[in-house]
């Protein structure tokens, strides 16, 4: 049931600003002035080929419990998958084990966040199952914030709670990595559905069906559908190949030292300062390998994609 006033009646018809907290099957649940309204989007958005997203700041016209979204305020950023707007922080959840960390997925997500000017934070979950100290150090050295936590032992949960207490944050990562378990610890009473990991497949089922925002202190945090890859071919997810190196923060100090800067691809040795730093042990081989793999994916895409 939607919130009511102290007198037990909903507000009269009005126009107000709000934020989309949940979206499912063409309905948008907008929080405005302490109430949540079930809204539809104006048909004009469909003609403009625009869709409201969770996290959008919007203008709504209300009538009783319901309303229409009439305007979407300018976005600072948005993601296609998970579909969410105006993110301040993207928490990339990676399990220490079951399933094992997929470093290429981590590196694609950190690059994607950096390109969209979202602060990426890598969260290693299930640290009660395996030691991730060496892998965590790779990402700290690369310039990322890294948190290690366990919903079972409580390790790192207080630090994580402090990190999500401001702005809009989203949790994402492969399915089965423990996003819902973490959110259940951060937001007691939420009780998001969780599933056991399949011993045969080494991964969990997707337990989250749609994006939804929840209050956490002064901030808002989102649970998002799990996914196993991030395809640059998808609309809005392509990073131009000449921008990819800037999405690897550890490359920044070397880029303008390349002989053929700014056209250097950082994939061949001739005059490349990034590769010189790699050979000198100053950069992670794993991270550079991910960069080269992403660069090849993007380079092979057609220009009009």
RAHU-V95402 format. One record per backbone hydrogen bond with DSSP energy under -0.5 kcal/mol. NH is the residue of the N-H (numbers start at 1). CO is the residue of the C=O. E is the energy in kcal/mol with one decimal. If there is no record, write none. Layout:
NH_CO_E / NH_CO_E
This chain:
5_9_-1.4 / 8_5_-1.8 / 14_62_-0.7 / 16_60_-2.3 / 18_58_-2.5 / 19_31_-2.0 / 20_56_-2.1 / 21_19_-0.6 / 21_29_-3.1 / 22_29_-1.0 / 23_211_-0.9 / 24_27_-2.4 / 27_24_-2.0 / 28_39_-2.9 / 29_22_-3.0 / 30_28_-0.8 / 30_37_-2.6 / 31_19_-2.7 / 32_30_-0.6 / 32_35_-2.5 / 35_32_-1.8 / 37_30_-2.9 / 38_65_-1.6 / 39_28_-3.2 / 39_37_-0.7 / 40_67_-1.8 / 42_69_-1.7 / 45_42_-1.4 / 46_42_-0.6 / 46_43_-0.6 / 47_43_-1.6 / 48_44_-1.9 / 49_46_-1.1 / 50_45_-3.1 / 54_83_-0.6 / 55_20_-2.4 / 56_53_-2.3 / 58_18_-2.6 / 58_56_-0.5 / 59_71_-2.4 / 60_16_-2.9 / 61_68_-2.4 / 62_14_-3.1 / 62_60_-0.5 / 63_66_-3.2 / 66_63_-1.7 / 67_38_-1.6 / 68_61_-2.3 / 69_40_-2.9 / 70_59_-2.8 / 70_68_-0.7 / 71_59_-1.4 / 73_57_-3.0 / 73_71_-0.5 / 79_84_-2.7 / 84_79_-1.0 / 84_82_-1.1 / 85_54_-2.7 / 86_77_-2.5 / 88_168_-2.8 / 89_168_-1.8 / 90_119_-2.3 / 91_89_-0.6 / 91_170_-3.3 / 92_90_-0.7 / 92_121_-2.8 / 93_91_-0.9 / 93_172_-3.2 / 94_123_-3.1 / 96_125_-2.5 / 103_101_-0.7 / 106_102_-1.8 / 107_103_-2.7 / 108_104_-2.3 / 109_105_-2.3 / 110_106_-2.6 / 111_107_-1.8 / 112_108_-2.5 / 113_109_-2.5 / 114_110_-2.5 / 115_111_-2.5 / 116_112_-1.6 / 117_114_-1.5 / 118_113_-2.8 / 119_88_-2.1 / 120_118_-0.7 / 121_90_-2.5 / 122_145_-2.4 / 123_92_-2.6 / 123_121_-0.6 / 124_122_-0.6 / 124_147_-3.0 / 125_94_-2.6 / 125_123_-0.8 / 127_149_-1.6 / 129_126_-2.3 / 130_126_-0.6 / 132_130_-0.5 / 136_132_-3.0 / 137_133_-1.9 / 138_134_-1.3 / 139_135_-1.3 / 140_136_-2.2 / 141_137_-2.6 / 142_138_-1.1 / 143_140_-1.4 / 144_139_-2.4 / 145_120_-0.8 / 147_122_-2.8 / 149_124_-3.0 / 150_155_-2.0 / 154_150_-2.1 / 157_154_-1.6 / 160_156_-2.1 / 161_157_-2.5 / 162_158_-1.9 / 163_159_-1.6 / 164_160_-1.5 / 165_162_-0.9 / 169_167_-0.5 / 169_220_-2.8 / 170_89_-2.0 / 171_222_-1.4 / 172_91_-2.7 / 177_174_-1.2 / 182_178_-2.2 / 183_179_-2.5 / 184_180_-2.2 / 185_181_-1.3 / 186_182_-2.3 / 187_183_-2.7 / 190_187_-2.1 / 198_203_-2.0 / 202_198_-2.9 / 207_205_-0.6 / 209_207_-0.5 / 212_223_-1.4 / 213_21_-3.1 / 214_221_-2.8 / 216_219_-2.6 / 218_165_-1.1 / 219_216_-2.3 / 220_167_-2.7 / 221_214_-3.0 / 222_169_-1.6 / 223_212_-1.8 / 224_171_-0.5 / 227_173_-1.2 / 232_230_-0.5 / 234_231_-1.4 / 237_234_-2.4 / 240_238_-0.6 / 243_240_-2.1 / 244_240_-0.9 / 246_243_-0.7 / 247_244_-1.8 / 248_245_-1.5 / 249_247_-0.6 / 251_248_-2.4 / 252_248_-0.5 / 252_249_-1.0 / 254_251_-2.3 / 255_251_-1.3 / 256_252_-0.5 / 257_254_-1.7 / 258_255_-1.4 / 259_271_-3.5 / 261_258_-1.6 / 263_260_-1.9 / 272_269_-2.0 / 273_271_-0.6 / 276_272_-1.5 / 277_273_-2.2 / 278_274_-1.9 / 279_275_-2.6 / 280_276_-1.4 / 281_278_-1.5 / 282_277_-2.7 / 283_277_-0.8 / 288_284_-2.1 / 289_285_-2.3 / 290_286_-1.9 / 291_287_-2.2 / 292_288_-2.6 / 293_289_-2.1 / 294_290_-2.5 / 295_291_-2.8 / 296_292_-2.2 / 297_293_-1.8 / 298_294_-2.6 / 299_295_-2.9 / 300_296_-1.8 / 301_298_-1.4 / 305_302_-1.8
